[in-house]
Amino acid sequence: MKKGSLILATAVLLMLTGCQKEEFAEAPVYGDIYCSSSHPEVGDTVYLRVQIIYAGNRINSGAYNWKIRDPFSEITSITTRFIRKTGEKSLSQVPETQWIPKEEGNHIINMSAKFSYSMGDRNSIMRGSASAYGSVKVYPKSN
């Protein structure tokens, strides 16, 4: 009887542990970059933000490199960094940067991000990356 109980307990333990989903670090999935203002004008201070489709998991910190190409092909580079808040499981801030457009017209924006994880991903790698793209039309300064 004891042997049967031991086998049954072992089987139940194996079933319970087999059903748990393993946790890994995962990079976020981003959508488009958008502007905080629907009608940005030259000289306005605006925020560029990234649409988050999936926030990722176990992200400890992120470095975001923004490249903004104006209509005359001049490129503005901005780097922002975020660190996971104490007590949180993963970085939760929306990637954003402050920007003051100097030219009117269509601006093309690329953002590439590099992450440090607080645990390994499925391949035991402790770093990841993601990117996003968008465009913003900047209007002339109104009087």
Backbone torsions as a table, in degrees:
resi	resn	phi	psi	omega
1	MET	NA	-40.7	180.0
2	LYS	-62.5	-40.8	-178.8
3	LYS	-63.8	-40.7	178.9
4	GLY	-64.5	-40.4	178.8
5	SER	-66.0	-38.8	179.3
6	LEU	-65.8	-42.5	178.6
7	ILE	-64.9	-43.8	179.0
8	LEU	-63.3	-42.8	178.9
9	ALA	-64.6	-40.5	178.0
10	THR	-64.6	-41.9	179.2
11	ALA	-63.1	-43.6	178.7
12	VAL	-63.5	-43.0	178.8
13	LEU	-61.6	-43.8	178.3
14	LEU	-63.5	-38.9	178.6
15	MET	-66.2	-42.4	-178.3
16	LEU	-67.1	-43.4	-179.6
17	THR	-73.5	-27.8	179.1
18	GLY	-72.5	-20.9	-177.6
19	CYS	-88.0	-13.8	-178.7
20	GLN	-75.2	135.4	178.2
21	LYS	-79.5	130.5	176.7
22	GLU	-69.8	143.9	179.2
23	GLU	-103.5	134.9	177.9
24	PHE	-135.5	161.2	170.7
25	ALA	-73.3	144.8	178.8
26	GLU	-142.4	139.6	176.5
27	ALA	-73.0	151.5	176.5
28	PRO	-71.7	165.4	173.0
29	VAL	-117.9	123.9	-176.4
30	TYR	-106.9	152.9	172.1
31	GLY	-100.6	-136.0	-177.0
32	ASP	-83.5	160.4	170.4
33	ILE	-90.1	137.9	178.6
34	TYR	-135.4	164.8	-178.2
35	CYS	-101.4	145.8	179.9
36	SER	-67.7	-21.1	179.5
37	SER	-109.5	137.2	178.4
38	SER	-79.5	-14.5	-178.9
39	HIS	-140.6	65.7	-178.0
40	PRO	-69.1	139.7	178.5
41	GLU	-115.9	157.2	177.6
42	VAL	-53.4	130.6	178.7
43	GLY	90.5	-11.9	177.2
44	ASP	-71.3	148.7	170.9
45	THR	-93.8	118.7	-178.7
46	VAL	-127.9	168.5	175.5
47	TYR	-116.0	133.9	171.2
48	LEU	-97.2	130.2	-178.1
49	ARG	-129.8	158.5	-179.7
50	VAL	-108.9	133.6	174.2
51	GLN	-72.2	130.6	180.0
52	ILE	-101.9	119.5	175.9
53	ILE	-88.7	-43.9	175.4
54	TYR	-139.5	128.4	-172.6
55	ALA	-74.6	-13.9	-177.1
56	GLY	86.5	-178.7	-176.8
57	ASN	-147.1	139.0	176.2
58	ARG	58.9	38.7	176.7
59	ILE	-88.4	121.7	-178.5
60	ASN	-86.4	-43.9	179.8
61	SER	-154.2	159.7	179.5
62	GLY	-141.5	143.0	173.0
63	ALA	-117.1	123.7	-174.6
64	TYR	-113.5	120.8	179.8
65	ASN	-107.1	114.5	-177.8
66	TRP	-101.6	132.4	174.7
67	LYS	-122.3	118.6	-178.5
68	ILE	-115.2	115.7	-179.1
69	ARG	-102.2	118.6	-179.8
70	ASP	-81.7	176.3	-177.7
71	PRO	-61.5	-18.8	179.7
72	PHE	-99.2	14.2	178.2
73	SER	68.4	15.4	171.3
74	GLU	-75.5	138.3	-177.9
75	ILE	-112.5	130.1	173.2
76	THR	-104.8	129.9	178.9
77	SER	-112.7	133.3	179.5
78	ILE	-135.5	135.5	175.3
79	THR	-117.4	130.8	174.8
80	THR	-124.2	151.4	-179.5
81	ARG	-132.7	144.4	176.3
82	PHE	-134.0	147.2	177.3
83	ILE	-124.4	142.8	178.4
84	ARG	-57.0	136.4	177.9
85	LYS	-72.6	145.2	179.0
86	THR	-55.7	132.3	178.9
87	GLY	90.6	-15.0	178.7
88	GLU	-88.5	150.8	-178.5
89	LYS	-78.4	-30.0	-175.9
90	SER	-151.9	158.3	175.6
91	LEU	-59.4	131.2	-174.9
92	SER	-122.3	-3.1	-177.8
93	GLN	-73.7	145.2	174.1
94	VAL	-75.3	128.4	176.8
95	PRO	-60.8	126.7	179.2
96	GLU	-151.7	159.8	174.1
97	THR	-146.8	151.0	176.9
98	GLN	-87.3	141.6	-175.3
99	TRP	-148.1	140.7	174.7
100	ILE	-119.7	103.2	-179.7
101	PRO	-67.1	138.6	-178.8
102	LYS	-107.2	-13.3	-178.2
103	GLU	-129.2	146.4	173.5
104	GLU	-83.1	162.3	179.3
105	GLY	113.5	-172.9	-176.8
106	ASN	-83.9	126.5	178.3
107	HIS	-110.9	130.4	178.0
108	ILE	-96.7	131.9	-174.9
109	ILE	-123.4	130.7	173.7
110	ASN	-122.3	135.9	176.4
111	MET	-129.2	125.8	173.9
112	SER	-117.7	137.0	-176.0
113	ALA	-121.9	142.9	173.4
114	LYS	-123.2	136.3	-174.9
115	PHE	-120.7	152.1	168.8
116	SER	-112.5	129.9	-178.6
117	TYR	-96.4	155.6	175.3
118	SER	-89.9	-4.4	173.2
119	MET	-155.2	167.0	-177.6
120	GLY	-72.8	157.6	173.3
121	ASP	-85.1	-167.9	-178.1
122	ARG	-59.0	-23.7	179.7
123	ASN	-103.6	15.0	-179.4
124	SER	65.3	22.9	178.8
125	ILE	-91.4	138.3	-174.4
126	MET	-98.9	9.2	-179.8
127	ARG	-135.2	153.7	178.9
128	GLY	-150.3	178.7	-179.6
129	SER	-152.1	163.7	176.7
130	ALA	-159.2	166.5	178.8
131	SER	-149.0	164.0	178.7
132	ALA	-150.2	155.9	-178.8
133	TYR	-136.2	158.7	176.7
134	GLY	-176.6	178.8	175.3
135	SER	-143.3	151.3	-179.5
136	VAL	-133.5	129.2	174.5
137	LYS	-90.6	124.7	179.4
138	VAL	-106.2	134.2	-176.3
139	TYR	-100.3	158.1	176.2
140	PRO	-65.4	155.2	179.8
141	LYS	-65.6	126.4	178.2
142	SER	-83.2	153.9	-178.6
143	ASN	-88.6	NA	NA
